[in-house]
Amino acid sequence: MNSRPRANGPWIRTLCPAPSARLRLVCFPHAGGTAGFYRDWSGLLPADVELWAIQYPGRENRISEPFVTDMHTLAELITHELSRFLDLPTVIFGHSMGAAVGYEVVRRLEAAGRGRTVRHLLVSGCAAPHRVRPFAGHEGARCLDDDQLVAMLKRLGTGGAALLDDPDMRSVLLPAIRNDYGLIQSYTGRLDRMLQTGLTVFTGRQDDVAQAGDLHAWAEVTRGGFEIRSFPGGHFYLTSHRDEVVEAVNDVLDVVR
């Protein structure tokens, strides 16, 4: 009988249970994103990999909860929850804002002596924490009116952009996006502790949000291995090239098993 802990509380959603799991992939969403963004990855992962995703407050099943407005507070809350479930080797994946949140969580786990279970950090579409400018050129985005903000999101290629044409859906989705833009734009990364885990950067070749130098600067935050992998597409390349991206994630999972 499997006695491993199961996480299905507010912070962690189990998207693909794996009773005989040997490895766990924990995914962190982008600004305004939800745990459900990663749901369709489940059928593309090996049978021995359990897929979890972090759910930030103020969206999906947590829609009635207040947003977290500060990166370090958000990372502390997630670290506290995730540290209860480090029973399997774990790989962290985060896209855009989620990459910065994932980095801050791994950093805290290592500082607390809990980082050995984390085998690798995958960061996508985000500058290194000490050079983070994930919405460069869109610094005032949270102050745009709804139509301007929606137009900007469509230019970025945000998944589910068609939903933003519905006024009712806008009223649900845009507050989380504005909150998260404010959170990441006020974030200042700290380099007082180098990571021990290996780190891989994913990027879209046409992504104008994270510049090449800012992506390569991730090498400065880890003593582990470092690699950059690029894919066709812009900031949301991982939507239009999902299968190719998950195949690259699986390559990493194979190495760290």
N, C-alpha and C positions, 0 to 999 in steps of 0.2 A: 504494500500500500504506500502511495506517495505521501510523505509527510511534509513536503516543502510548503512554505507559506505562500498564500495566494493573495495578491493585491488587487482589489477592486474597490478601493475607497475613492474619495473625491480627487486625490492627487494623481493616482496611478490607474490607468485603464489597461486591463489585459485584453489585447486585441486578437492574440492568437495563442491560446493555451497550448502547452506542449508537456504532457505528463511525464515524458522521458527526456525532458530538456537537459542538455549539457551546457547550454550557453543562453544568455539573455541579451536581447537588443532593446535598449530603452531610448525612445525617440522624443525629442523636444521640438514643439511647434514654433513657427515663425510668428511675427507680430500679428495679432488678431487671429492667429491660427488655433486649431483645436486638436485634441488627441485623434479625432476621427480622420484627420488629414492622412494619417499613415495606415488606415484600415486596409486599403487594397494592397499593401505590401505583404500581407499575411500569406497569400497563396504562392509567393515567390521566394519564400525563405525555406531553408532546409527543415526537415521534420523535427530535428533536435534543437531548434532555436525558438525560444519563446519571445513573442513580440509584446512589449509594453509601450505605452505612450503617456507622457505627462499631460495632465489637464490643468491649465491655469484657471483661476477663479474668473467668474463673469461671463462664461460661455458654455454652450451645450448643457450638460447636466448640472453645471454650477452657475447657471445664468443669473440666479438671484443673489449670488455672493458678490461682495465688493471687490473691485480690482485691486491688485497689488501694484503700487505705483513706483516702487524702488527696486532696482536690480538685485541689490545685496540682500534685501528682505526676502525677495522671491527665492533667491538661491538658498538662503538659510532654511526656509520652510520646506523646500523640496529636498534638501540634503537630510533634514531631520526625518522626513518620511521615507526616503529611499534607503537610508542607512539601516532600516529595519528589515530590508529584503535583499541583503547581499549574500545570499546562500549559493549563488551560481556565478561563474565568471561572466562579466558584464561588459558590453560594448555600448558606449553612449554615442548617439547621433543627434545633431541639432542643426536646423536650417535657419539662416539669417539670425534673428534675435535669439532663436533657440540654440544656436551655436555658442553665443556668449553665455546664456544661462547654463548650458551643459558644461562649459569650461569652468564656470564659477562653482558648480556643484562638485565636479571632479577635484578641483583645487581644495575645497573644504573637506571632502572625504579623505584626501591624502594628508591634509594637515591634522586630521583627527586620528590618523593611523588606520583608516578604513579603506584605503585606496587599493590594496592588493587585489581585490576582486575585480576592479576596473581594468580590463585588459587593453582597451584602446579607446581613443576619443576621435570621432569623426565630426568635423565641422564643415558646414556648407554655406556658401554665399555670404560670408561675414569676414570682415577684417579682424586681424589679431586684436586682443582685448586692449592693448595699449595704443592702438591706432584705429579703434573702432569708429567707422563712419558708414554704417550700413544703409543709411538713407541720405548719403551725400547728395546735395542738390535738392533735397526734399525736407530741409531742416524745419520749415514751418508747416509741415504736412498736417499736424494735429490741429492747426488753426484754420485750415481750408474749410470752405463750406462743403456740403455733402456732394454736390455735383463735381467740384474741383477735386475732392479727395477720391471719388470714384474714378474719375478720368485718370488720375495718377496711378491708382491701383491697376487699372486695365492696361496702362502702358507697361507696368512691371510684369504683367502676365499672371496676376494672382489667380490661383485656382478657384473655380466657382464664381468667376467674375459676373456671370449672367445673373446670379442671385442679387447682385447689387443694383440691377435695374428695377427691382421690386421695392417700392417705398417701405413696405412693412419689414422686409428683410434688412434694408438699410438701417432701420431703427434698432435692429437687433445686433447687427454686425459692426457698424461703424464706431460705436462707443469703445469696444474692445480694441479696435485698430488704433484709434486716437490715444487710448491709454498706453498701449504698448509702444507706439512711436515716441511718446513722451518718456517712457521708461528707458528705452535704448538710447535716446538722444541725450539723456542726462547721466548715462553710465560712464564711469571712469574705471578702467581695468587696472588691477594692481599686479606688479611683477615681483612681489617680495618673496614668492615661493615658486620655484620651477617645478613643473609637473615631472613625474617619473614615467608616466605612461606614454606609449607611442601615440602619434597624432597624424591623421591624414586630413588634408584639406580637399574638399570637392568644390568645383566652381563651374559655372556656365561660361562658355567662351565669349558670349556676347553680353555678359552681365556687366552693366556699368555702375552697379551699386558698390561692389568691393573691387578695388583696384589691385593690380598685380603685386605691387610692392607691399600693400597691406596684407595680402594673402600670404606672401612669403615670410612676413614678419611673425607668423605663427611659430616658425622654427625657433624663435627666441624665447618661447615660453615652456619648452620641454627639453628634458635630457634624454627622452626616449627617441625612437625612430621618427622620421618626418618624411612625408611625401605629399605631393600635390597631384590631383587627377582632374582633368577637365573634360567637359561634355558639351555637345552642341546645345545652343539655346541661351536664353537670358537668365534673369534672376530666379525664375521659377522653372528652370530647366528640368528639375526633378519631377515635375508633373508631365511635361511633354515627352520626356525620355525616361519614364519610370522604370521600365524593364532593364535598361542599360545601367541605371543608377543602382538598382537593387542587386544586379549582378556584381557590380563593383563592391557593394557592401558585403556581399557573400564572399568575395575574394578576401576581404579583411577578416571576416569571421573564420574562414578556413585557416588563416595564418595564426590566429590567436587561440585556437582551440587547444 
